[in-house]
Amino acid sequence: MRVSTGNTSGSDSRMFTVVIENLGVGRPRRATRQLTVPFQQLQSLLQSVALRGDRLKIISVDGQPLAAPEAAAQAPGSTGAVAAENDAPQADAGETAAAPDPVAADPLPATPSPAKKAAVAHADVPVNLYKPKDPFIGTVIDNYSLLVDGAIGRVNQITFDLSGGNLHYIEGQSIGIIPEGTDANGKPHKLRLYSIASTRHGDNVEDGTVSLCVRQLEYEKEGQTIYGVCSTFLCDIEPGAKVKITGPVGKEMLLPPDEDANIIMFATGTGIAPMRAYLRRMFEPTERAKNPEYQFAGKAWLFMGAPKTANLLYEDDLQRYLTDFPENFRYTKAISREQQNAKGGRMYIQDRVLENADEIFAMIEDPKTHVYMCGLRGMEPGIDEAMTAAAAAKGLNWAELRPQLKKAERWHVETY
């Protein structure tokens, strides 16, 4: 089926009613559901329907049907393709948007072109602007501890000045840091990747800076305490120092452009870094003023794991967002050494997932919902186990559901 966007503008105010059969990833039964969405969300909804393998029964605009199943079946030249927004010519500012072409062909295909999907969501993602052989030389502006008294370990926020070059990025990407010095073999250290903790505009919202949230790696080996090379280099670095920076890299953790999307976030420790960037873009007043084209109006739910309350990061900001945006932001903590789960053991993120399984899955059934996970790789099995149990309680198979969410670009994971 092909739905053409025709000549459109961002001000199209029409509302489309879409009737779908078997809506919901992994539903074991047949069901019909009706959704009403603005024009700007129509293509993303149709792509989600295609990826789920659901059946599109009818589309109407402002109460007027565009096509019925019978007409769709008889339409000539039906190919089952969904026209991506970037395929259609766009109207200049002030033009009147043309009505969509008649709907043809049913059902939608299960696999739209990957290139088209990427172009619709993120057309201009900067990648590898600076490489290891020719890195950008950034200057440290600030370096301070993010922890309070009683915390375990060492976590710092480091901010770099990016002026004088072309290193820019968007939320959800990472940059590489090449620490000074050489390794045990006398060779220069290799770069380490770190998730960016600031928005594209930087913490000062004036563009030209980037911030990282870095935990000093510390572990025991043969009775000795070993510290990570790059994490120690960054935690110890002084303002004014020069640092070799590469990147940016990554398209896995990018936010959807839809202002009405729902965002579920699972983070442990410094895995909060990309989530902080998302939340600043959504709720920070200076960011909202800077981005009139992006005024988040969906639901954002952060699950944060830490060993102690003193290890929670950016807590003041998160509490402020709760106060200022109570209808849009929800914050659930799992403090392993201070809280107990239902069985009397330590409280981890997977325990919070089980506690809130019904609400989580209700959100996941909405095609506008995206899930993000960032932190130590060890968090994945626990969350996967919790999601499996929660899905089974609703008669769903998580082993089938998760790949479908991934394919629909709604399940995003970055662990290390």
HELIX and SHEET records of a PDB file:
HELIX    1   1 PHE A   39  ARG A   52  1                                  14    
HELIX    2   2 PRO A   69  GLN A   74  1                                   6    
HELIX    3   3 GLU A   85  ASP A   87  5                                   3    
HELIX    4   4 PRO A  114  ALA A  121  1                                   8    
HELIX    5   5 VAL A  229  ASP A  236  1                                   8    
HELIX    6   6 GLY A  269  GLY A  271  5                                   3    
HELIX    7   7 ILE A  272  PHE A  283  1                                  12    
HELIX    8   8 PRO A  285  LYS A  290  1                                   6    
HELIX    9   9 THR A  309  ASN A  311  5                                   3    
HELIX   10  10 GLU A  315  ASP A  324  1                                  10    
HELIX   11  11 ILE A  349  GLU A  355  1                                   7    
HELIX   12  12 ALA A  357  ILE A  364  1                                   8    
HELIX   13  13 MET A  379  ALA A  393  1                                  15    
HELIX   14  14 TRP A  398  LYS A  407  1                                  10    
SHEET    1   A 4 THR A  32  PRO A  38  0                                        
SHEET    2   A 4 MET A  15  GLU A  21 -1                                        
SHEET    3   A 4 ARG A  55  VAL A  61 -1                                        
SHEET    4   A 4 GLN A  64  ALA A  67 -1                                        
SHEET    1   B 6 ARG A 192  SER A 195  0                                        
SHEET    2   B 6 SER A 174  ILE A 178 -1                                        
SHEET    3   B 6 LYS A 242  VAL A 249 -1                                        
SHEET    4   B 6 PHE A 136  SER A 145 -1                                        
SHEET    5   B 6 VAL A 155  ASP A 161 -1                                        
SHEET    6   B 6 THR A 209  ARG A 215 -1                                        
SHEET    1   C 2 GLU A 218  LYS A 221  0                                        
SHEET    2   C 2 GLN A 224  TYR A 227 -1                                        
SHEET    1   D 5 PHE A 329  ILE A 335  0                                        
SHEET    2   D 5 ALA A 300  ALA A 306  1                                        
SHEET    3   D 5 ASN A 262  THR A 268  1                                        
SHEET    4   D 5 THR A 369  GLY A 375  1                                        
SHEET    5   D 5 TRP A 411  THR A 415  1                                        
END                                                                             
